[in-house]
Amino acid sequence: QVQLQESGPGLVKPSQTLSLTCTVSGASITSSYYAWSWIRQPPGKGLEWMGVIAYEGSTHYSPSLKSRTSISRDTSKNQFSLQLSSVIPEDTAVYYCARVTASYDYWGQGTQVTVSS
């Protein structure tokens, strides 16, 4: 019963850093050969892949967001996190965490983040 839950502030001011945490239950984020991803969906737009952290800790990011994005993990808590720096209003979106196998098989429910002053 794999479950993912996003958490973090729902409102971030422009220029600040957006920080979200995904808490995973029912699977270990260190178990071979899963990876763990962040995806977002701005209002009225499609899904945008942001990045991923693999079971061994390696990370990969969307080229368009790489300069502002950091994904990390806390294996003792079975959590992985997203930091998006220097946010702008266009970063407003529903942010999802998901597990990656042959597909993105398990998703969190998503959490709304609004960037506004």
Beta strands, then each sheet from edge to edge (+ up, - down):
strand 1: 3-7
strand 2: 11-12
strand 3: 18-25
strand 4: 35-41
strand 5: 48-54
strand 6: 59-61
strand 7: 69-74
strand 8: 79-84
strand 9: 93-100
strand 10: 106-107
strand 11: 111-115
sheet 1: 1+ 3- 8+ 7-
sheet 2: 2+ 11+ 9- 4+ 5- 6+
sheet 3: 2+ 11+ 9- 10+
end
